[in-house]
Amino acid sequence: MLKDITLGQYYPTESIIHRLDPRVKLLATLMYLVSLFLFHDFVGFVVVTLFLLVIIKLSRVPFSFMLKGVRAIWVLVVITAVCNLFFTQGDNTYFAWKFIHITDQGVSNTVYFTIRLIYLVVGTSVMTLTTTPNKLTDGLEEGLKPLSKIGVPVHEIAMMMSIAMRFIPILAEEADKIKKAQMARGANFEEGNIIQRAKAMVPILVPLFVSAFRRANDLAMAMEARCYRGGNGRTKMKPLIYKSADHMAYLITILYVVIAFVVGRYVPFKLWIF
C-alpha cells in the first residue's frame, strides 16, 4: 500500500497539462475541489466525471497510475462508506438492528461521499503528477504573494509545503524498505486481528520516524551551509509568465464551475438507490 502513494510524485511526459503555468493548475485544482461539494445529485457527478476524464486524457498520465493513489486510501474509503451507510438517519428505513440503521439517505450519502473522496484524491494527483516540485513551489509563492503585504511569510510557507510533498514518496519508499527488512527478520504483518496488526507496525514506524528526523536535520544543515535566509531579495532563473494557453485554461475552469453549480442546484434529477 505504501508504494501506491502518488501524492508528491511527478510523472514526466509531454502534454498540454504539463505545460500549463503552475498557478493555473493550483487554482483549477482548488476550484475543482470546491465543485465536488456544489451538488448532491447524479447529474452533477456526471459533469465532474466527464471533466476529470478529459483532464486525465489530456495529461497523458496512465489511468492505472492515477488509481494507485486510490488504492493507498482504500481503508479510509471503506470507513467513510460504512459510517455513512449504517449511522445516517433518513425518511425511509430499509434495515434496523439496535444502533445500526440502513436508510435511503444513508445509502445516498454512502455513494456520494465515497465518490467525492475518490475524485478528490484523483484530482489532486493530476496536479502533483503534472507539476515538478520546483514549479509547484514557485506557483504557491506567486499565488500567495498578495499575503506578503500583511506580513505573511509566503516564501517560507511555499517552501515548507513543497518539501513536505517531496518527502511523501521518499518516506513511503523508506517505509517499504523497512517493512521488507523486518519481514526478512521474521516479522509478520499479515496475520492476526486489527489490534495485533497495529502492534506489528511499531517496528516500521519507529525507524521510519528516526529516519524522517534524520533527513529533516540533514536538510536543515544543508540549507544553513548554503546561507539560506528566505525569499527576500531572491531572484528566479525561470520566472513564471502567463501564456495564451493559461488564459484559456482559466476560462475553461470558470466555465466548468459555473456549469457544475447550475447543474447541481437547478437540474431536478436525483439518484435514489432502493
Secondary structure, DSSP 8 states (H G I E B T S, - for coil): -GGG--TT-------HHHHS-HHHHHHHHHHHHHHTTS--SHHHHHHHHHHHHHHHHHHT--HHHHHHHHHTTHHHHHHHHHHHHHB---SSEEEEETTEEEEHHHHHHHHHHHHHHHHHHHHHHHHHHTS-HHHHHHHHHHHTGGGGGGT--HHHHHHHHHHHHHHHHHHHHHHHHHHHHHHHTT--SSSS-HHHHHHHTHHHHHHHHHHHHHHHHHHHHHHHHTT---STT---SS-----HHHHHHHHHHHHHHHHHHHHHHH--------
